[in-house]
């Protein structure tokens, strides 16, 4: 299994040498099953509001 953050279309430029890039990609990509992920990164965490902010549904208020 090979994973990369660089799309296959950018591999030639990253490897630099066209002959070597072709040889590597021919062997790797020929019978490969490729899965290209799209969308926003799951590493980006949304900022959760602090518990003290008004309008936060997680805060339960009790009328005295």
Beta strands, then each sheet from edge to edge (+ up, - down):
end
